[in-house]
Amino acid sequence: MDTLRRSLSRWKRYHIKVHLADEDLMMPLTVKPRDTVMDLRAHLVREGVTSWKKTFYYNSRQLEEHETLKEANIQNGSVLLLVSNK
């Protein structure tokens, strides 16, 4: 049963939103629990959003670049904040 659960988690998708604070815009994204913050940046670049000099926050905590969404306890429906580094 654990093997089946692990193989199904490979296909699991989360629908999250990224609040772009500078533009006051909410960007919906479909991601995997194993995606890292760097993967989120790549998703945003594909959508035409530059995020390289910006920081992601979730629940008032800065996210690390190599941290996965699962490690950060991000779940389906979560909203991340993306703010410029000043």
C-alpha positions as CSV (number, residue, x, y, z in Angstrom):
1,M,0.0,0.0,0.0
2,D,2.9,2.4,0.8
3,T,4.3,1.8,-2.7
4,L,1.0,2.6,-4.3
5,R,0.7,5.8,-2.2
6,R,4.3,6.9,-3.1
7,S,3.7,6.3,-6.8
8,L,0.4,8.2,-6.7
9,S,2.1,11.2,-5.0
10,R,4.3,11.5,-8.0
11,W,1.1,12.6,-9.9
12,K,-0.3,14.8,-7.2
13,R,-0.8,18.4,-8.2
14,Y,-1.4,21.5,-6.0
15,H,-3.3,24.6,-7.3
16,I,-1.7,27.5,-5.5
17,K,-1.5,31.3,-6.0
18,V,1.4,33.6,-5.9
19,H,0.6,37.1,-4.8
20,L,2.9,39.5,-6.7
21,A,3.1,42.3,-4.2
22,D,4.7,44.9,-6.5
23,E,2.0,44.5,-9.2
24,D,-0.8,43.7,-6.8
25,L,-1.6,40.6,-8.8
26,M,-2.5,37.0,-8.0
27,M,-0.9,34.4,-10.3
28,P,-2.4,30.9,-10.2
29,L,0.1,28.0,-10.6
30,T,-0.3,24.3,-10.8
31,V,2.7,22.7,-9.0
32,K,3.9,19.4,-7.5
33,P,4.7,18.8,-3.8
34,R,8.3,18.0,-4.8
35,D,8.8,21.3,-6.7
36,T,11.3,23.7,-5.1
37,V,11.2,27.4,-4.8
38,M,13.6,27.5,-7.8
39,D,11.0,25.5,-9.8
40,L,8.4,28.1,-8.8
41,R,10.6,30.8,-10.2
42,A,10.9,28.8,-13.5
43,H,7.0,28.5,-13.6
44,L,6.7,32.3,-13.2
45,V,9.3,33.0,-15.9
46,R,7.3,30.8,-18.3
47,E,4.3,33.0,-17.4
48,G,6.3,36.2,-18.2
49,V,7.0,37.2,-14.5
50,T,10.6,38.1,-13.5
51,S,11.2,36.8,-10.0
52,W,15.0,36.5,-9.6
53,K,15.4,39.5,-7.3
54,K,12.4,38.7,-5.2
55,T,11.8,36.6,-2.2
56,F,9.0,34.1,-1.5
57,Y,7.2,34.0,1.8
58,Y,4.6,31.6,3.2
59,N,2.9,32.1,6.6
60,S,5.3,35.0,7.3
61,R,8.4,32.8,6.8
62,Q,10.9,33.3,4.0
63,L,11.3,30.2,1.8
64,E,14.7,28.8,1.0
65,E,15.7,28.3,-2.7
66,H,16.1,24.5,-2.4
67,E,13.2,23.9,-0.1
68,T,10.4,21.8,-1.5
69,L,6.7,22.8,-1.2
70,K,6.1,19.7,0.9
71,E,8.9,20.6,3.3
72,A,7.4,24.1,3.6
73,N,4.0,22.6,4.4
74,I,2.5,24.3,1.3
75,Q,-0.8,22.6,0.4
76,N,-3.5,22.8,-2.3
77,G,-5.0,26.3,-2.2
78,S,-2.1,28.0,-0.4
79,V,-1.1,31.6,-1.3
80,L,2.6,32.6,-1.4
81,L,3.8,36.2,-1.3
82,L,6.5,37.3,-3.7
83,V,8.2,40.6,-2.7
84,S,11.1,42.6,-4.1
85,N,14.4,42.6,-2.3
86,K,15.3,46.1,-1.3
